Amino acid sequence: MSRVTCFECDTTEHIHHHHVVPRSLGGTRTIPLCERCHGLVHSKQFTTVGALTAAAMATMKAAGKYTGGRAPFGRMVAADGTLTDCPAEQATIAEARRLRGQGLSLRRIAAELAAQGITTRTGRAFSGQGVSDILEPTP
């Protein structure tokens, strides 16, 4: 079995697989580099995993991709990684808005949704705070 050697200095110690084109920009191929040479390839701003992750997330966001966490109620992550409307949840939001427009309190809206069999994603009844969250989602 042959040992992997650093593309630059031929050492076999502490080998990393460096993406020639960063993954955040669509790169898939790598070259073997030792820890020292790999560190030299990256500028100071890209020497930490956190900085690389931040760069990848910024690229994803610029491309309109969802960058993680739970999708807001009423939205879902599509196969291409973008957020799209979830029809069933959008209908729930519309019903909550209709009820709010009738002057019902948040707790009363929650009770009305429960009476209609409308639940949260987890199958539980909405609380007053849950109704408030879907009526005024955070950006």
C-alpha positions as CSV (number, residue, x, y, z in Angstrom):
1,M,0.0,0.0,0.0
2,S,1.5,3.4,-1.0
3,R,1.5,6.3,1.4
4,V,0.0,9.6,0.4
5,T,2.6,12.3,0.1
6,C,2.3,16.1,0.2
7,F,2.0,17.4,-3.4
8,E,4.4,20.3,-2.5
9,C,7.1,18.9,-0.2
10,D,6.7,15.1,-0.4
11,T,6.3,14.5,3.3
12,T,3.8,11.8,4.5
13,E,3.1,13.4,7.8
14,H,-0.2,15.1,8.7
15,I,-1.8,15.0,5.2
16,H,-4.8,17.2,4.5
17,H,-6.9,17.1,1.3
18,H,-6.9,20.6,-0.1
19,H,-9.7,21.6,-2.5
20,V,-8.0,23.4,-5.4
21,V,-11.3,25.2,-6.1
22,P,-13.1,25.8,-2.8
23,R,-16.1,23.6,-2.1
24,S,-18.1,26.7,-1.4
25,L,-17.5,27.6,-5.0
26,G,-18.4,24.2,-6.3
27,G,-14.9,22.5,-6.2
28,T,-14.8,18.7,-5.9
29,R,-11.2,17.7,-6.6
30,T,-8.4,17.8,-4.0
31,I,-4.7,17.5,-3.8
32,P,-2.8,16.1,-0.8
33,L,-0.9,18.7,1.2
34,C,0.8,18.4,4.6
35,E,-0.5,20.6,7.4
36,R,2.3,23.1,6.9
37,C,1.9,23.5,3.2
38,H,-1.9,23.5,3.5
39,G,-1.6,26.4,5.9
40,L,0.6,28.3,3.5
41,V,-1.9,27.9,0.7
42,H,-4.6,29.8,2.6
43,S,-4.3,33.5,3.4
44,K,-4.6,34.5,7.0
45,Q,-8.3,35.1,6.7
46,F,-8.9,31.5,5.7
47,T,-6.8,29.7,8.3
48,T,-9.6,28.7,10.6
49,V,-12.5,26.3,10.0
50,G,-14.8,29.1,11.2
51,A,-13.6,31.5,8.5
52,L,-13.9,28.8,5.8
53,T,-17.5,28.1,7.0
54,A,-18.4,31.7,7.0
55,A,-17.1,32.1,3.4
56,A,-19.1,29.1,2.3
57,M,-22.3,30.3,4.0
58,A,-21.9,33.7,2.4
59,T,-21.5,32.1,-1.0
60,M,-24.6,30.0,-0.4
61,K,-26.6,33.0,0.8
62,A,-25.6,35.0,-2.3
63,A,-26.8,32.1,-4.5
64,G,-30.2,32.2,-2.7
65,K,-29.6,28.9,-0.9
66,Y,-30.9,28.3,2.6
67,T,-28.0,28.3,5.1
68,G,-29.4,26.2,7.8
69,G,-31.6,25.8,10.8
70,R,-35.2,25.0,10.8
71,A,-37.1,26.7,7.9
72,P,-39.5,29.3,9.1
73,F,-43.1,28.2,9.5
74,G,-44.8,28.5,6.1
75,R,-41.6,27.7,4.2
76,M,-39.6,24.6,3.3
77,V,-36.3,23.8,1.8
78,A,-36.6,22.8,-1.8
79,A,-34.4,20.1,-3.5
80,D,-32.2,22.9,-4.9
81,G,-31.5,24.2,-1.4
82,T,-33.7,27.4,-1.7
83,L,-36.6,28.2,0.5
84,T,-40.0,27.8,-1.0
85,D,-43.6,28.1,0.3
86,C,-45.2,25.2,2.0
87,P,-48.8,25.2,0.8
88,A,-50.3,23.6,4.0
89,E,-48.4,25.9,6.3
90,Q,-49.3,29.0,4.2
91,A,-52.9,28.0,4.6
92,T,-52.5,27.8,8.3
93,I,-51.0,31.3,8.4
94,A,-53.8,32.6,6.2
95,E,-56.4,31.2,8.6
96,A,-54.6,32.7,11.6
97,R,-54.6,36.1,9.9
98,R,-58.2,35.8,9.0
99,L,-59.1,35.0,12.6
100,R,-56.9,37.9,13.8
101,G,-58.7,40.2,11.4
102,Q,-61.9,39.3,13.2
103,G,-60.4,40.6,16.4
104,L,-59.7,37.3,18.1
105,S,-57.0,37.1,20.7
106,L,-53.9,35.0,20.1
107,R,-55.2,32.4,22.6
108,R,-58.6,32.3,20.9
109,I,-56.9,31.9,17.5
110,A,-54.9,29.0,18.9
111,A,-58.2,27.4,20.2
112,E,-59.9,27.9,16.9
113,L,-57.0,26.3,15.0
114,A,-57.2,23.4,17.3
115,A,-60.9,23.1,16.8
116,Q,-60.3,22.9,13.1
117,G,-57.7,20.2,13.6
118,I,-54.8,22.5,12.5
119,T,-51.6,21.7,14.4
120,T,-47.9,22.7,14.4
121,R,-45.3,20.8,12.5
122,T,-44.9,18.5,15.4
123,G,-48.6,17.7,15.6
124,R,-49.3,19.7,18.7
125,A,-51.8,22.4,19.2
126,F,-50.7,26.0,18.7
127,S,-50.1,28.2,21.8
128,G,-50.8,31.9,21.8
129,Q,-47.1,32.5,21.4
130,G,-47.0,30.0,18.5
131,V,-49.8,32.0,16.8
132,S,-47.9,35.2,17.4
133,D,-44.7,33.7,15.9
134,I,-46.5,32.7,12.7
135,L,-48.3,36.0,12.4
136,E,-45.1,38.0,12.8
137,P,-42.2,35.9,11.7
138,T,-38.7,37.0,12.5
139,P,-36.6,38.0,9.5
